[in-house]
């Protein structure tokens, strides 16, 4: 399985976020690496987080990204979020280990 993505950059614009990253160092010997974005909305103290609502928009999409960039919008204002960027390839589903990922903590601004 591939290692986690690297060097994540986040750009926050009110209630929208752009995430960019570099591909994993280790691709698992394959060239079919794609990315999934797991979105979690957190309490102010970050002690508990839950999956984001279905209204959150991902462009071009949330799962199976082929580019190292995603735009996320329709987030809540002044809210902490955690985004896990997973790197997967064609054999990740057969691995006993979960996909490698990098996590980014971001708090949105006012709407």
C-alpha positions in Angstrom: 0.0 0.0 0.0 1.2 3.6 -0.6 2.5 5.7 2.2 0.6 8.8 3.3 0.5 12.0 1.2 3.1 14.7 2.1 3.4 18.4 2.5 -0.2 19.4 2.8 -1.0 23.1 2.1 -4.4 24.5 3.2 -6.0 27.7 2.0 -9.0 28.9 4.0 -11.4 31.4 2.5 -14.2 31.9 5.0 -16.2 28.7 4.8 -14.3 27.1 1.9 -11.0 25.3 1.9 -8.5 24.3 -0.8 -6.2 21.4 0.1 -3.1 20.6 -1.9 -0.5 17.9 -1.2 2.5 16.0 -2.7 2.1 12.3 -3.7 3.4 9.7 -1.2 7.1 8.8 -1.2 6.2 5.1 -1.5 3.5 4.1 -4.0 3.5 0.5 -3.2 5.2 -0.3 -6.5 2.2 0.8 -8.5 1.2 3.9 -10.5 -2.6 3.8 -9.7 -2.5 5.9 -6.5 -5.7 7.9 -5.8 -6.8 9.9 -2.8 -9.9 10.0 -0.5 -10.8 12.9 1.7 -12.4 12.1 5.0 -14.1 15.1 6.5 -14.8 15.4 10.3 -16.5 18.4 12.0 -15.2 18.8 15.6 -16.2 20.5 18.8 -14.3 23.6 19.8 -12.0 21.6 22.1 -11.5 19.0 19.4 -12.2 16.2 21.9 -14.9 14.8 19.7 -15.4 14.9 16.0 -18.1 13.4 13.7 -18.3 12.8 10.0 -19.3 15.9 8.0 -22.8 16.5 6.8 -23.8 15.4 3.3 -24.2 19.1 2.3 -20.4 19.6 2.2 -19.2 19.9 -1.4 -16.0 18.5 -2.8 -14.6 19.6 -6.2 -13.8 17.6 -8.2 -15.0 14.9 -5.8 -14.4 13.4 -2.3 -13.3 9.8 -3.3 -11.0 8.5 -6.0 -9.2 11.8 -6.6 -6.4 11.5 -9.2 -5.0 15.1 -8.7 -3.3 16.3 -5.5 -5.8 19.1 -4.9 -9.4 19.4 -3.7 -11.7 22.3 -3.0 -14.2 21.9 -0.1 -17.1 24.2 0.4 -20.4 24.6 2.3 -18.6 24.3 5.6 -19.9 25.8 8.8 -18.4 29.2 9.9 -16.0 29.4 13.0 -15.9 25.6 13.2 -12.9 23.2 13.6 -12.5 20.5 11.1 -10.1 17.6 10.6 -9.5 16.3 7.1 -7.8 13.0 6.5 -6.2 12.6 3.1 -5.8 8.9 2.3 -3.6 7.5 -0.3 -4.8 4.2 -1.8 -4.0 2.0 -4.8 -5.5 -1.0 -6.5 -4.4 -3.4 -3.8 -5.2 -1.2 -0.8 -8.6 -3.0 -0.3 -6.8 -6.4 0.0 -4.4 -5.1 2.7 -5.1 -5.9 6.3 -3.9 -2.4 7.2 -5.9 0.8 6.9 -4.9 3.3 4.2 -2.1 5.6 5.2 -3.2 9.2 5.6 -2.2 12.6 6.7 -4.5 14.7 8.9 -5.0 18.4 8.7 -6.8 20.5 11.4 -8.4 23.6 10.1 -10.8 26.1 11.6 -13.1 28.1 9.2 -13.6 31.8 9.3 -16.8 33.8 9.3 -19.3 33.2 6.5 
